[in-house]
Amino acid sequence: MSETAKAIDPAQFRQVLGHYPTGVAAITSLDANGQPLVMIVGTFTSVSLDPPLVGFLPTKTSASWAAIAATGRFAVNVLGLDQGALCGQLAGRGDKWAGVEYRLGERNVPLLAGALVTIECDIAGTSDAGDHDFVLGAVRSLEVGREGDPLLYYRGSYGTFTNR
């Protein structure tokens, strides 16, 4: 039996999926001139334990993603609840790195001070995912930076969850 696909309104799609909370991570790298690069994502996910793989989905039109892709490597910095202002700064258009503390990891990628978790990766591949790319990262190094509640994005706002 053949079924005709119903057109999905993009605004409704976004509104409905906004009911699903996502973690917030800063994807970082260094360009060829040693300048730090960053993009904020809510699409970071674990992919495989053996081999250790992670992924995220940047918008194809993102200039930040294009610059990070050119480096061949990245770090995932999982942000804590207390890093909402930092998230806003790194997602902004001005000098994203003004006053931001970081150190370079084993793969020569910026690791944000205060991140809950940092994961250093080589880009293992990318796949087409509509208006996004699916980026597969081969994990090369990882650590828990500190304990704390994660920064979450839910229904257009940042926050966290409550244990019951």
C-alpha positions, 0 to 999 in steps of 0.5 A: 500500500502506497502512502502519500507523504503529508507536508510538515510545516517547519514552524510546527516541526520546530515547536513540537520537537522543542518539547524534547530537552537537549544538552548544550555543548560547545564544539571547539577547534583551532584554525590554521592561524591558531585562532579558536573556533566555536559553535554551540550545538544541542545535537551532541550524542553518543554513537558507539562504545566500540569504537568510541564515537560521538556525533553532532549535527551542524547546519550546513550553512554554518560558517563556524562549522565550515571552519571547524570541518577544515581543521579535521578535529574538534572538542566537545565541551559539555556546558554546566547550568552555571554557564548560560552566559558563556553559552550566549557569548559563544553563540553570539556574533561579537568577539566570542572569545573575549575573556573566555578561559580555556586550555589546549588539549592533547589534540590541540583543541580548546577545552573550556574552563569549567566545562562538565565534560570535554571530549577530544575527537578527530572527524571520522566522517560526515553524512548528509542529513537534510539541511544539516550534516551529521558529523561523526567524531572518533574519540581520542581523549575525554575527561570529566572536568567537574561535577554539576548540573548540565545546561539544557535547552527546552522549549526555547529556554535554557535550564536544567532538570529536577530529580524526583 
